[in-house]
């Protein structure tokens, strides 16, 4: 008696293929997760205080609860997921502050994106508030396409959507704005 292994082998292969097809899960999220590129920060810092010093003079101090450094990726950036508080000092040691709930700084483009309760307060009492503000470091230019409120004192302010200006506030271009004056009457 001669035993032919070919039909047995073919049948086993078909059975295994069917079993494989039946046991496969249709979980698209798992497949997508395999294709996702994940990256991790090259460095992390908590409760950081960074000082920018030039010619022996402190020009800026950045304070943040958390910093993530992604200098290990192609498009390098630094992220401040819990916000920033930055104090700038001019030549006369006057302070201007910038506060936001979140910030990200892109190294190659030299663009800083500030988000969530962004407030700039100058030493002379001027104030700008917005939900998002961009700072172009190359051109020393700030801008937003979102809503903003800018005030020169406690009684006068300008509101609108879309504004851009230089860091010294000498050139301001408002896209869609209106001005108001609020006077407190004492009784």
Buried (B, 14 or more C-beta within 10 A) or exposed (E): EEEEEEEEEEEEEEEEEEEEEEEEEEEEEEEEEEEEEEEEBEEEBEEBEEEEEEEEEEBBBBBBBBBBBBEEEEEBBBBBEBBBBBBBBEEEEEEBBBBBBBBBBBEEEEBBBBBEEBBBBBBEEBBBBBBBBBBBEEEEBBBBEBBBBBBBEEEEBBBBEBBBBEBEBEEBEBEEBEEEEEEEEEE
